[in-house]
Amino acid sequence: MNINEKNLKEIDIFSFQQLKNFRKDDFYSLGMVFIFLFVSFFSIALYALWQQEILNEGYFFVGWTLLTHELTFILLNLFMIILYTKRYRFFEAFRLVKFNNEVKVEESFNISILLKILPTIIINHFFTFPIMLLPFLTGNFCPFSITRESFPNPFKLILHLLFYMLMHELSYYWINKMAHLNINVVIFLTKYRNGLNNEYNDSDYSFISDYQHPFVYLVLFIFPSNLGPFLLGGRTHLSSYLIWIIFLTLARNEFYSGYNFPWSIVSIIPYSANTEFHVFNRKYNNGNYGFLFAISDAVCGTMSIEYLHHLQKQLKEYKEYKSHAKTN
């Protein structure tokens, strides 16, 4: 099928959301339940575990931050490795398939990749990330509200999470875009981002998400992730920050997993990005610079042309499906 620029004008952000809704089918309600359970469970669990009196704020902040990140990353990837090895039929229905060689997935789990990239992941988790937390440990203070009495209510928690998402998206989009455009000030960033993470363009494993050069990990992941919470300062509660870390870790690993789960807490958000969106960024390096939302690239006109081609084909199939459903 020949595709020209006129055809591609048909693909806008509303069409993108239409396709997402089409894929969700009967999973939308399930996704909303997951979001409710996610916010409720972690809020209640953290409140129950919280200490009445915190003597060493710095140790408490750093300890909870590192523990939350590591547990989320390890447990999620253990679950994903089980999916990669067992290939359960239900979950395989949501795995990316080949679209005329535009999207490629591994045929089987390759343990050698994990063993090769594990040292870099360990460096990022236990050296690069803790560097940012070191001042709070040595100064023995927490930059956020930490008392049990100041726990945010669900409405405040959701508002804070939305603000974190906005700040993360704005910073991530422009840093990633500059890196891909090879602006001189970030040429080092571009070199190592393409050199490490994109070494496994054709490998769809969740744990590859943290296989980054430490400098890239610091600039492109740690900085955007912490921008929103630190801008709010004392208005951010540590529990909100920990829930945000869990959410981002789930999102980042999902985008590298090779699966498009229509019920995930990321996918259910309107105009959010998905695994497919990020596959085209890693494969072609010429668009799809956003992280959590596709709307960033839609507004700025930086969606990958190859991705637009792909969406155009899917939109055609979607319209044919709706037309066929109406006639029946």
N, C-alpha and C positions, 0 to 999 in steps of 0.2 A: 504494500500500500504506500503510495507516494504521500508524503506529508510536507506541506509547505507552511510558510509563516502565517498565512491566513487561517489555516486549520488550527494552528497553535493558539490563536487569539481566543478560541473557544474554551481553552483551559484557563479558568480563573480560580480564585481561591474558593468560590462558592461551588464550583464543579469539583474541586478537590474534596471539599467537605461532603458533597453528595456521594462521592465514591466511598469515603470513609463510612458514611451512614449505611450505604448499600452493603458493605462488607460486614458491618456489625450484625445485621439481621436481627435475630432474637437475643443478642448478647448485650444490648444497651442497658437493659434493666439489671443484668448481672454486673455490668461494669459500675453502675451507680451504687449497687450494694457493696462492691469492693471498695469504692471510694469512701463510703460511709464507715465501713468496717476498719479501713486503714486509719482514718482520722480518729475514730472512736477508740479503737483498740490501743493504739500507741499513746493517746492522750491519757487513757485510764491506767495503762500499764506504767507509764512514767510517773504519774501522780502517786500510784501505789508504792513504787520503788523509791520515791524521792525522800531524802532525809529531812527531818524537821529542822535540824541545825547543821549547817555546813561550816566547818572550821577552816578548811583549806580550799578556798574557792578555785585557785589555779589548778591544783591537782584534780579537783572534782570536774572542772570544765574540760581539761585535756583528757582525763581518763574516760569520761563519758563520750567525748567526741571520737576518740580513736576506737573505743570499743564498739560504738554504734556503727561506724564505717566498716570496720573489719568483719563484724558479725554479719552485717547485711551482705557484703561482698562474698564472703565465704559460703554462707548458707544458700544464697541465690545461685552461685555457680556450681555448688554441689548438686542442686536440683537440676540445673541445666545440663550438667554432665550426664546425669541419669537419663535425661531426655535424649541426648545425643547418642548414647550407647544403646538404650532400650528401644528407641524409635516407636513409641506408643502411637497406635493408629489415630487416636483422637487428637493428639497434639501435632502429629505430622500433617494433619489437614490444614494447619495454619503456618506451615513452614514455607518459605519462599521457594518458588519453582523457577525454572528457566523460562524467560520471555525472549525468545530469539537471541539467546546469549547475552541479554541485557542484565539479567540478574542471575548470579550463580551461587549455588550452595555446595558445601562439602558433602560427598556421598556417605562418608562415615567419620566417626570421631578419630582424631589424630592426636594421641597423647604426646607425641614428640614436640608438637607446637607448644603445648602447655609447659613442658619442661624447659624448652628453649627460652620462652619469654618470662618465666617465673622470676628469675633474678631481677629483671627490670621492674616488675610489678612490686616486688619486695622493697626495692630501693624507693619507689614512689610512695608506698604506703608507710614505710617505717623510717624514712629519711626526709624526703621532699615535703610531705604533708606535715610531719611534726615540726619542721623548721618554722612554719607559720605560727605554730602554737607555743613555741619556746618562750617568747616574751611573757606570756600569761603564766607559764609555769614558774619562771624565775621570779616574776613579780608577785606571784601568788594572788592573782585577781582574775575575775571573769568579766569579759566585756558586756555580758548580757545580764538581764534580771535572772536571779537564781533561786529566789525564795519559793517555798511551797505555797505561800499565801498569794503570790502574784501569778500563779498559773493562768494562762489565757483561757477564756471561754471558747467554745467551738467557732463562734462568729469571728472573734478576733484572730483566732488561729488561721482560719481560712483567708481572711484579709491579708495577714502577714505572708502566707504562702503565695498568694497571688502577686504581692509586691516583690517577693524574692524571685518569682518566675519572670516578671517583667524586667527586673534589673539584670538577671542572668542572661536573658535572651538578648537584650540590647548590647551588653558587653561581649558576650560570646560571638554574636553575629559579626560585629565590626572587627574584632580581633581576628576571627577566622577568615573573614573576607580580605583583610589587609594581608594576612599571611599568604593566602592563595594568589593574591595579586602581586606578590613579591615586592612590596614596598620596602625600600632600603632598610628602614629602621627595624623591620622584623624579618629580614632575609634569613637570619639564623633560625628563627622560629619555623619558617617555611621549610628550610632544608631538613630539619630533623623531624618535623611532623610528617613530611612525605617519606622520609627515610625509614622510620620505625613502624608506626601504626599502619601505613599503607603497604608495608611489606607483605601483609596478609590480606590484600584486597579481596581475594577469592575465598577467604576462610571466614565462615560465619560462626564464630564462637564468642559467647558473652564476655569471657575473661580477657579478650583482646582489647576491650575498652580501655584498660589501664596500662596497656603496653605503649607508653609514650616516653620520649626523651624527658628527663626530669625538668628541664627548663620549660618545655611545652606543657607538661603536666601542671607546672606552677602557674603559667600565664593563661593557658586556655581552659583549665579545669578548676584549680583552686581559687584563682582570683574571681572569675564570674560567679562561682558557687557561693562565695562569702560576701560579695558586694552588697546584696540586699540586706542580709542580717546585720552587717556592720554599719550600714547607713542608718538603720533604725536604732542602733546602739542599745541603750538601756531599755528601750521599748520592746526589744526582742527578748523573749524568754528563752532560756536554754532548751527547754522542752520543744519549743517551736523549731529551733535550730536543728535539734536532733532528728525531728520528723522530716525536716527539709533534706537533711543528709540521706536519710533512708529513701525518700522519694527520688532524689537525684541519682543515687546509686542504682536503684531499680530501673530508672529511665535509661541511664547510660549503658547498662548491661543489656537491656532489652533491645536497644538500637543496634547492637552488635551481634545479637543472638542468632539471627537468621530466621526468626519467627515473627509473624504479625499477629499478636493476640488481640482480638477485637474487644475483649473484656478488660484489658489492663487499665490500671489507673491513669496511665499516660495517654493511651489511645482514646479513652472516653472523653477527654477534654476537647472541646471544639477547636478545630484548626490546628491541632497539635501535629507534630511530625510523627513519623513511624519508621520502622526498620528499613523499609523500601526507600524512603526519602534519603536516609543516610548512606545506603549502599551506593546510590548514584553519586553522592558527594565523594566518597572514598574512591570510587572507580574512575571518575572522569575529572575530578578536581577543577570543575569550572562552574560551580553553582551549588545551590542547596547549602548555604553557609549557616543557617540557623540551627538551633539545637532542639529546643522543646516545641517550637512552633514553625509551621511552614508559611505562616502569614508574613513573617519577616521577609522572606525571599519574594513572596508574591507582591508585597507592597513596593519593595526596592527593585523589582524586576530582575532578580538574580537566580531564578529557578533554572536548574540545569536543563539545557535544550534537549538532551537525551531523556531526561526525566519527563519533560513535557511531551515528547514523542510517546513515551510509555503510557502516560496518563491519557493521551488522546485515544490510543487504542482501547484502553480500559473504559473510557467514557462512551465510546461507540458501542462496546459490548453491553454496558449498563443501560444505554437507551434502547438497545434492541431487546434486552430482557424486559424492561418496563413496557415496551410496546407489545411484546408477546403476552405479558401478564394481563394487560388490559383487554386484549382480544379474547382471552380465555375467561 
